[in-house]
Amino acid sequence: MLPRNKLFLSFFFVSLYSVAVETFLTRYFAVTNWAEYGYWIISIVMAGFAISGIALSLFENFFERHSKILISVIPLFLIFFTALGLYFVSINPFNPLAFQDEQMWKAQLGNVFLYYAALLPIFVCLGLYIGLIYVINFRDISKIYAVNLVASAIGSISVLIAMYSVDLFHLMTVATPLLLIPLFFSIVDQGKKRTRAIIVAGLVIFAGAGFYFYSVGSGLFVSPPSQSTEADSAVVGDVVPDENAPENKAPEDAVKKGPDAADIDVVSSRFPFYKPITAVLKFAGNRIDYIKSSPEGYFLILDNSGEFNGVDLSNNYANLKMGPPPRSYGLYRDGRRVCPIMVKTPDDYSYLNGALDALPYRMRKNPSVLLAGTNGGFRPLERTQLGVSSIVALESDNTIFDLVKERAFKNNNIACDGKAFSFEKNTPYGYLMSKSGTFDVIEISSEFMGSSDNNKYTFTLDAVKVYLSHLSSGGILSIPVTITEFPVYSAKMVETVRQALVDSGVSNPELNIILYRSNWTVRILVSNKPFSASDIAVTTKFCMDCSFDTSYYPGIDPAKISVWNDLAPVSFDNATSQVSDKAADSVMDDTLKILGKDREEFLSTHFFNIEPSTIDRPSFFSVLRLHKLAQVLEKRTVLPQEQIGYLVNIFILVQAVLLAIVILLLPLVRLRAISSAKRSIPKIMVYFACLGLGFLFIEMALIERFSLFLGSSTASFSIVLAGMLIFSGAGSYYSSKFMSTPSKGVMRAVAIIAVSVVLYIIFLFPLIQVAGGLPFFVKALVVLAVIAPVSFALGMPFPLGLSSLREHTGALLPWAWAINGAFSVVSTPLANIISISGGFTVMFVISIGLYMLAFAAFPGRKKTA
């Protein structure tokens, strides 16, 4: 067997590779599917580890006899299965939108299974390698586990850094050589013939896989983008633009300076047909102006004749003397349009005469303004045209902020660091938490929600209360809500602002709210003072002129309101649309009920959960009630994509639970092999299941909590994950001191975990509020200091639990590891459901209970000679 130092080094690089593949696949799924399906990778990883643990447990003698050769050849299998798995993933016809089709949804469940079938071999091999190292180095289990955790932390940081300089689709070409180090160390311990065979096989597999990864990244064998079938097109509803249509013909300069067709084909091949960018890439003369691959997203700037400033406009062009919205570039992240990017300052601002979001500037003259979202640089200039005294503009995403600052402002000689106009990277919630001033208008742009995952906190009850506290007397807060797919989101936001007004001391909140809308967006205006008669008059005239609908204002008489944009209500209880000869406004109907005397009954009996999102439960788009799952599935054809992702999450949870049951029961077929531990089997099951659930619950809750603090979900993920793994590795190494009395070590670890989590529940959010204005580097150090104690303790129970099994058969160790992995699979979708339904505080409380239950079930001895 390899010398100890070489074994540890080989193990280190295999662990690095494991994290590299996992991180790559998470981003790959975000680009080639939807970002919300990236968590599948964690599920697949842990499922692979669990299956490998079961294999090691059932066939322990075989694996121990052949451990020497297996440790040598598994890196080769890893390279081969990674290349093969990525190929099968790339040809998988999965279409999440088809879940809404009665005939096609079952086939999509099969495609989800195919993803697992394609990728499981990678992580089964990784699990076998790691499990073998655990088994053959049983006496050093705490140190081996520490190496695994620290290597994973270093790997996570390294991969995230690499993503800033290496294109996502080239990442596996860079990561694959990591396996040459364990391969080199292992073959020197073999005989000559076996060494030659491994070298030859290694060269062939490595060269073939390397060429495949390079060809995929470079697009050497790119075929034209796959076309959807007729049924798929019906589901997606996208329209392929006619290249010969006059409006889709690119200007001559765009054709001359654009890339060749192969470049467009390479980029097109990276996105499925159902993503919005696919149709846009079909425009004639399309030019890719910018590509950036990073952990935050796969960004593209497109220059074509179809890109405009996407402002919500009236259709009364002639009466309002409106010009068209200005041309722009289009910024796309992971195949979705994020915002326009201003190329040059507009020559004509007459389109603002019919812009939906212009109303507050007709109600308040020369206001001081806080803008959340710049719409690619257009919005501050538009507000200047509407007459403002000062503007503070915010963008929360790093890439969007840099692009707007450099391309929109700097290239057009627009100063954005003065008193009249300043531009900062922040969320409105984070900005106002560290400021004491007030604004006459606080406006959230319609694209702000989709520009960063972290912006979901912008629409919480806690955030709205902060906005109201920073309004000048009679100031206006303007909040957009999309109603293109689902008017229910509007009702949720109305209840949020109503509750925020009540919590802020407003006794009659119905007097402080105005709603008006187009066919796509509803704008909710909120003030800290009742809206005046003149405010209402300005609103009704503006909406009448622009053919916008006044869905609510104080004193509204629904019988006297003309509806310009029909928005019929849909009853999910009986799965029917309420058709009427008269145009309807379901936003008006819901708002009147929420602000009326029957509000409590309306909220409690509503088919969807429209209670406000909070800092503790920030997911704005989560409105499904689990107890109405059957009716939701019946009506899934009209659900928006955000809700389909939640339903798929439930399917993954069911699948994970079934896997966990198999993992728990399968090794029991070998009762003779584990006869010495019969009395401990229930305890072993409970102990390692609780560890698998509890660790990830705490980890995921901390990542979400600190994403608000750091202002970036990517930064929070990398810092919290790396910090927890390193500190947990230190805790695992320290746990070797308790090998003679493992129960004492577990008791100490559980006590630290429980105390730490209780302190998080009480003090973590106040800490975020107090320290929110610190520099980013200082905040990162604060995060590491806060997570250090609990992470150190989290690293102890697992190796101590494994060490307690040493007096029994070797089959128990990989089984225990498999149980831990299987319940880690369960914890991923389950934590998502709990955080949406109950919040992160509930996750913290459950994690305390899990670790206390683990201590009660600890299968170890009190003392070992």
N, C-alpha and C positions, 0 to 999 in steps of 0.2 A: 504494500500500500504506500501511497505517497507520504513523504515526510510531512510533519505537522505544518510547517510554515508554507510549503507549497500547496498543501491541501487547503489551508485557509485562504491563500491567495487565489487559487482556482475558484473556490466557493465565492469569494468576493466578486470576481468578474462575472460569474454566472448570475449572481444576484443583481449586478449592474445591468446585465442584458435583460433580465426579467422586467425591471422597471422601465428600461428603454422601450421594449416592445409594448408594454402596457400603456405607457404615456403616448407613444406613437398611435396606437390603435384608438385611443380615446379621441385624439384630435382628428384622426382619419375618419372616424364615424361622424364627427361633427360636420366635416366637409362633404362626405359622400352620402350622408343621410341627414339627420337633424341632430343638433347638439344635445338634446334631451335623451338621446339614445346612447350617449357616450358611457353612461353608468353601466350599460350591459357588459362592458369590458371588465369591470371589477367583478361582476357576477361570474363571467366566464373564467377569469383568472382563478378565483377562489374555488370554483367548481372543478377546474383542472387539478388544483392542489388536493382537493378533497378526494377525487377519484384516484389520484396517485397514492394517497395515504391508505385507501382501502386496498389497492393492489399490493402495497408493501405489507399490509397486515395479513391478507389472505395467503400470500405466497412469500412469506418472510424467508424461508429456507432458500428458495431459488434466488432471490435478490441478494441475500448475504453471500451465497456461494459464488455468484457472478458479479459481485460489486466492483471488483477491480476492472473488468472489461467494460461494464456498464458505465462507470464514471468516465471511461475513455471515449466511448462512442456516443453517449447522450448529446454532447455538444454538436456532433455531426447531425444527429437526428433533429436537433433544435433548428439548425440552419435550414435543413430540408423542409421541415414542417412549417417553418415561418414563411418560406417562399411559396410553398404549396397552399398554405392557409390564406395568404394574401391574394393569391390568384383566384381561389374559390370565392373569397369575399367580394372581389372585384366583379365577378360575373353573377353574383346573387341578384335575382330580379325583385328584391324586396321593395315594396312601395307602401309606406305607412298610410297614405291617403286611401288606399284600397280597403283599409279596415272599415271604411264607411260604406262599402258596397256590399250588398246582400250576397252576391255570387262570388266575390273575390276575397272576402276576409279570411276564409279558412286557409286558402293558399298562402296568405301572408304569415299565418302562424307556422306553417311549414317552412317558410323562408327564414323565420327567426330561428327555428331549429337548425337550419342549414348553416347559419352563422356560428352557432355553437359547435356543430360538427366540423366546420372548417378550422376553428381556432382552438378547440379543446386539446388536440394533439400537442400543440406548442406548450401549453401550460401543464399538461400531464407529464411531459418530458421534464419540464422545469421542476415540477413537484417531485418526480422520481429522483432527480439529481439531489435536490435539497434534502429530501427524506432519507436517501441513502447516507448522505453526510451526517445527518442526525443519528441514524442507527449505528453506523460504524464508529462514531465518536461520542457515544452515549455519555461517557464520563465528563466530557467537556460541553455538555448541552447548553449551559448558560453562556459560555463564550462563543459557541457556534451561533446561537441565536442572536447574540450581540453583533457578531460579524454580519449576519444577514440583515439586521435592522440598519446598521450604520452604512453598509453598502447600498441598501435601498435608498437611504437618505441622500447619500452622495450621488447616486445614480439619478434620483429625481431632480436634484439641483442641476446636475450636468446636462441632462436631457432638456430641461427647460431653457438653459442658457444656449444650448446648441440650436434650439428651435428659432432663436433670433438671428442666427447666421446661416443655418442650413435649411433649404426648402423642405417643407414637410414630406414631400414625395421622394426626397433623397435621403431621408433620415435613416432608413434601414440599411442603406448602402454604407453609411458611416458607423452604424451600431454593430453590424455583423462581425467585424474584425475583433470585437471584444471576446468572442468565443475561441479565438485562436490561442489565447493564453492558457485557459484550462486544457485545451486540446494538446498543446505542446507539453505541458507539465505531465499529463497523464500518459502520453505515448512513450515517454522515456522509461516508464516503469513496466513496459510490456516486453515480450520476446521479440526477436528480430522479424520473424515472419508476420506476426501480428502487427508490429510497428509499421512494416512496409504496407500492409493492407490498409491500415488506418490512414496512413499518409496519402496513399493513392485515392482512397475514397474521399478523404478530406479535401484534397485538391480539386477533385471533380465536383463535389457538392458545393464547396466554397466558391469556385469559379462560376458554376452554373447559377447559384443563388445570387452572387454578386452582380452578374450580368443581368439577371432578371430584375433585381432591384434598381439597377442603373437604367435599364431600358424603360421601366415603368416611370421613374422620375423624369427621364429625359424625353419620353414620348417617341422612342425610336420606332415603335410598331403601333402607332395610333391609327385606329380606324375612325371613320366619321362617327360623330356622337350618335348613340343609339336612339332610335325613334320609339316613341310610345306606341303601344297598340291602340286600336280604336277604343277598347274598353278602358284602358288606362287614361286616355285623353278625356274620356267622359268623367272619370273620377277626379282628375286633376283640374280640368276646366281651363287649362292654359291654351292660349292661341299662338300658334307659330306665325310670326310676322311675315308678310309677303315682301320678299327682297326687292321686287320690282315696283312696289307701290311708291309713289313719289315721296310720301312723307318718310319712308324708310331708306331712301337713297342718301348715302353719306356725301358730304361736300368733297370736292376734288382734293383739297389739302389733306383731309383725313385719309383718303385712299392712298395718297402718295406716301405719307409718313407712317401708315399703319404697318403692323407686322405681317409676315407672310401667312398664308392659309394654315400652314403646319402649326404655327404658334397658337392660333385660335383653336385648332383642333386639339392640341395638347391640353389646353385649359378646359375646353368643352368636355373632354373625355373624363375629367376629374369630378364632374357633377352629374347627378342623376337627372333624368328628363323632367322630374316634377319640381325641381328647384327653380325659382323665378329667373335666375341668371341664364338658364339654358335657352329660353326663348330670346332673351336679349342678345346673346352671343350670335344669333342667326342673322342679325342686322347686317346688311351689306356695308362694307367699308369700316366695320368695327375696329377700333384701335384699343389695345391694352396699354394704358399709360403708366400703370404702376402695379407691381406685385409685391406683397410682403407676407411672408410666412412667419408667424410668431405663436406663442402659447395663447395669446388673446384671440387669434383668428387667422384665417387665410384671406387676406385683403386683396381686392382688385379694384382699380379705377378704370372704368370704361368710358371711352369717348365715341359716341355715335349720335345719330340724328334723333334718337328717341329719348335722350336724357334731358330733363328739364328740372327746374326748381319745383319740387312737388308740393306746392302750396294748395290748400283746399279752397277752390274758387267757386263763385256763383256762375250760373249758366246764363245770366242776364248780360252778356257781353255788350250788346248794342246799346241798351239803355244806360249802362254804367260807364260807357266809353272806356272799356278796359282793353289794354293791350295783352298779348300773350305772356305767360310767365317766361322768364329768361332761360336761355340754354345753359347747360352745366355739364360737368362730368358726373358720372354715377359711381358712388363708392359702395362696394359689395363686400360683405363678410360671410364666409362660408356659404356663398351662393345666394344670400339674401341681400336686397338693397337696404343699406343703412341710412343713407342720406345723399343729397347732391353735394358736389364740391364746386364752389364758385370759381370760375376761370377768370372772369373780369367783372367789374362792377356793372350792374344793369344800366342801360341807356334810358329805359322807360320803366317807371314805377306805377304806371296807371292801373296795373293788375291789382294793386292794393285796394282799389275802390270796391272790389268784390271779394276780398280775402276774409275767410271765416274768422281768423284770429285777430282781425283789426279792430273789433268792436271795443275792447277796453280803452283804446287810445282815442276813441270818439267820446267816451264817457269821462275821461280824466285828461286834462290839458297839461302838457309839458311835465309828464310824470318822471320820477326816478324809477328805473326799471331793473329788475333782476331776471335775466333770461336763462332758463335751463335748457340748453341745446341751441345751437346757432344755425341749424339747417344748412350746414356746409359753408357758413360765412354769410349767407344772405340775410338772416334775420336781424342782426344788429343794424345793417344798413337800411333795411325796411323800416325798422322802428325809428331810426333817425328821420326818415322821410315822413313818418306819421307824427313827428313832433314830440321829442322827449328831452329831458334836461340832462340825464346821465344814464349810462347803461353799464351793468356788470354782467358779462356773458360767461356761461360755464359750459364746459364739456368734461365728462367724467372719464371717457375712454382715452388711453394714452395715444393710440394711433390717430383717432379722429382729431384730438386736440392738436397734435403736431401737424397734421395735414391742413387743417383749417388755418392754423397760425402761419405756416410757411406759404401755402399755395393761395389761400383766399386773401389773407391780410397783408403779409409781407410782400408778395408779388404785386399787389395792387397799391403798395405804399400807404396802407391803412395803419395808423398808430393805434395799438391796443393796450397801452400801459399808462394811460393818462387818467385824469379825474372824470372826464366826460365819457370815456369808454375804456374799460379794462376787461381783459380776457384771462380767465383762470381755469386750471384743471381741478374740478371738484364737482360734487353733487350739490344741489341746492340745500339738502338737509345738512351735509357736512359743512358747507360754507356758512350757513346761518347759525350752526351750533357754536362757531368760533367768533361770531360777529355780534355787535350790539346795535347796529344801525337799523333803519326802517326803509321800506320802499313803497312807492305809490302803486306799482304794479309788479307782481311776481307772476311770470308767465312760464309755463312748461310747454315746450314745443311738442308737436305731434309725433316726431320721430325719436324723442328722447328715451322712451321706454325701451325701444328695440336697439338702441345704440350700445347698450352694455347690460349684462346680466345683473350687475350690481345696482342698476337704476330702479329695480323693483322696490327698493326702500323709499324711493321718492313718492310713491303713491300710498304709503301706509298712514294709518291714523296718527301715529306719533309725529310723522313728518308734517302732515297738514296742520297740526296744532302749532308746530314751530313756525310754519309759514305765516299763520294768522298772527302770531305774536310779533312778527317782523313787518307787518303791514302798518303804514301810517294810518291815521284816523280816516276811515272811509276808503282805504286802499282796496285794490281788487286782486284776488288770486284767480288765475285762469288755468284750468286743468283740462286737457283733452282726453277723450276716451274713444277708442275706435268702436264703431257699431257695424262695420262692414259685414262681419260674420256673426256677431253675437251681442245683441242689445243688453244682455244681462250684466255685462261689465259696467254699463252706465248706471244701472240700479245700485251696484255695489259701491261705486264711487260717490253717488249721491248720499247713501247711508254713511259713508266715511266722512264726508264734509259736514253732514248734519251732526254726527256724533262729536266731531272736532269742535264745532261751534258750541255745542252744549257743554263740553268739557272746558271750553274757554270762557264760560260764564254767560253765554248768550241764551236768553230765556225763550225767544221765539225765532229759532233758526230758519223757519220758512220765509222770513222777511229778508234774509241775507243771502239768498241763493237765486241765480238765474241760469236757465239752461236754454241753449239754442243749438241748432244742428244743421248739417248738410245731410246728404245721403250716406256719407261715410264716417263722419266724425261728429260727436257731440262735445260742445264746449260748456264746461261748468264754471260759472263765475261766482266767487264767494267773497264777501266783504265782512269786515269786523263791525260794520254799521249797517242798519237796514238800507236797502236800495231805495233811492228817492223816486218820486214820480217822474222827474226829468230823466233819471237813469232808465226807467222802464220805457219812457217815450222814445229815447234814443235807440233802445234795443228793438222795439217793435218796428220803428221806421227802417232801421238798418236791415232787419230780417225781411221786411216787406219788399224793400228795394232789391235785395239780393236773392229773393226766393229761398231764404233759409227759414227753418221752422222754429218758432218760439215754443219750446216744449214746456217751459215753466218760467213764471216770474210772479212776484207777490201780487195777489189779487187776480190772477188769471181766471178767465171764464172759458173753459174748454169748448163750450157750445159755440162761442164766437170766433174760434181760431180756425183759420184755413190751413190745411196741411198740404204742403207743396211736394214733399218727398215721402211717399207712402212707406210706412214701416209697420207692417201688421204683426201683432203678437202671435207667438207660437205656444201652444199648450203641450208641455211634455207629459202631463199627467194622462192625457188621452191621445197623445201623439198626433195632433191635428193642428193645422193652421186655421186661424179664425178669419175666414174670408168674408169681406163685406164690400158692398158697392161704394161705400164712402171711404176715402183715404183715411188711414189710421196712423197714430203716433204712439207706439208702445212705450217709448221713453217718457212721454207725457203721462200715460196711464200709471206707470210704475212710480214716477216721481210724486204724483199726487197722493198715492197710497203711502209712500214712505214719509212724506211730510204731513200726512193727515192724521186723524185721530185713531185710525185702525192700523197704525204702523206695526205694532207688536204682533198682531195676528197675521199681517201680511208677511213679515219676516219669518215667522215660525212655520207658516204653512207653504212658503214658496218652495217650488221644486228644487231650486238651487240655494246654496248657502251664500248669501250676499252680505254676511257680516264683514265689517272692515278688516283689511289686512293690518297687521301690526309689525313692529320691529321684531317681536318674538315669532311671528307667523307671517312672513313678508310676501308669500307667493300670491301676487295679485290675480292671476288667471285661474287660480284653483277655486272652483265653485261647486264641484260635484259633491253630492252626499252619498256616502258609501252604502247606506241602507236602501238607496234607490238605484242600485247598480243595474238591476234587471231592466228597469224602465229606460235607463240611460243607454244601455246596449241596444235596446229596441229602437231608440231614436238617434243612434250614432251617425246616421247619414247627414244630419244637419249640425253636428257638433264641430266646433273649430278645431284646428290642429293641436292647440295646446291641451285640449281635453283628451284627444286621442292618445297623446303621449302618456297621460295619467292612466288611462285604461290599459295600455300596454305594460305599464309598470306593475299593475295588479296581476297581469298574466305572468310576468317574470317572477313575482312573489310566489304565486301558486306553484310554479315550476321549481323554484328554489326550495320551498317547503317539502315537496315530493322528493327532491334529491337528498335533503337533510334526513328524511325518514329512512331512505334507503341506506344512507351512510351509517345511521344509528343501528340499523338492524342487521345489515349484511354480515358483518364479522361474527355475529352470534351463531352462524352456521358452524363455526369452529369452536364449539364449547369446550372440547377437550384441551385445545391449545391455550385457552384462557381460563381453565378450570380453577387455577390458583387465585383468580381475581373475581370469582363469581359474585361475591358479596359487594365488591367495589364497583361493579359495572354500572349500576344506576347512578352512583356518584360521579363516575368518570364521564358519563353522558351529560349530566347536568353541569358539571364543572366546566368542561371545555366548550359546551354550547353557550354558557353564559359569558365566557371570555370572548368567544367569536362575535357575539352580539354587542357586548358592552364596549369593547375597544372602539369599534367603528361608530357606535352611537356618539361617544364622546368626541372622537376625531371629527366626524361630520358636523356636529353642533358647533365645535370651536372654529372650524373653517368658515362656516356661515356667519358666526358672530363677528369674527375678525375681518371678514370681507367688508363689512360696514365700516369698521375702524380704519382699515388700510385704504379704503376707497377702490379696491380692486379685488375681484374674486380670484383672479389668477395669482396675484401676489399673496393673497391669503392662503390659497391652496399650497403654493410652493413653500412658503415660510412655515406654516403650521405643520404640514406633512413632514418636511425635512426636520424641523425641530423636534417633533414628537418621536420620529424614528431614531434620531441620534440620542435623545434623552432616554428613550425606552431601551436602546442598546446599552447605555450606561447602567440602567437599572437591571437589565438582564445579567450583565457582567458582575454587578454587585451582588446579585442573588446567589452567586456561588458560595457566599459566606453562610448561607442558610441551608446548605445541602444536607447537613446532619439533622436539622430541625426545620423542615420545609413549611410546616403549618405555622410556625412563628413568623417566617418571612411573608407568607401569604396574608396573615392577619395584619402585619404592619403595612403591607402594600394596600390592602383594602381600606384600612383606616385613612391612609393618606389620600386615596382616591375619593372616598366619601367626603372628607373634609374639603378637599379642593373643589369638588363639584358643587357642594353647598355654597362655598364662597363665590363660585362663578354665578350661581343663580341670584345671589344677593347683590354682588358688587360689580359684575362684569359690565353690565350696561351703564351704570354710573361712571365707571372708569372710562368707557368709550366716549361718554359725553364730555368728561373733564379733559381728557388727553387728546381729543379729536383734532386740535389745532397744532399739534407737535409736528416737526419735520418727519418725513417718511422714514428716514433711517432710525430716528429715535423711536418711532412707533413700532418698527420691526423689532428693535431690542426689547421694547415693552412686551410685545407678543411672546417672544422667546422666554422672557423672565416669568410671564404668567403661566405658560404651559409647562415649564420645566418640572415643577414638583409632581403634577399628575402624570406626566409622561414617564418620568423616572419610575414611579410606582407601577404604571401600566406594563412596564417591561419585566416585572418580577413574577407575576402569577403563572405565566405560561411555562417558562423553563422549570420553575419549582414544581408545577403540576406534572411535567414529564419526568422529572427526576424522582418523583414519588412512586413511579411505576417500575423502577429498576428491579424490585424484588420479584416481579411477575415476568411472564413471557415477553419476548421482544415484539410480539404481535400487537401489544397494547399501545406502544409508543406511536407508530404510524396511524393507528386507529384514532387515538386521541387527537393527533394532528389533523386527521381527516374531519373529525367532528368539528373542530375549531374552524377549519376552512369552510365546511358546509354551512355553518351558521353565520359565517361572515358573508356568504352568498345571500342568505336570508336577510341579513342586516341592511344590505344596500337598498333594495326596494322598500323594505319595511321602514327604515329610517326616513325615506322620502315621504311615505304616506303619513307617518307620525308627525313629521315636521309641518306638513301641509294641514293636517287635521287638528293637531293639538299644539304644535309649536316646539321650539327648541328647549324650553324649560321642561316640558313633559319628557323629552328625550333625555335630558340630564337626570331627572328624577328616576326614570326607568333604569338608566345605567347604574345608578347607586344601588337600586334593588337587585340588579343582575349580579353585581360584584359581591354584595352581601350574601346572596344565594349561593354564589360560587364558593365563598369561604365556608358556608354551612355544609356544602357538599364535598369539600376538599377530600380527595381519596388518599392523601398521604399519611404517613406514620408520624407519631409524635417525636420519635427519635430513632436514628439508624446508627448502627455501629459503623 
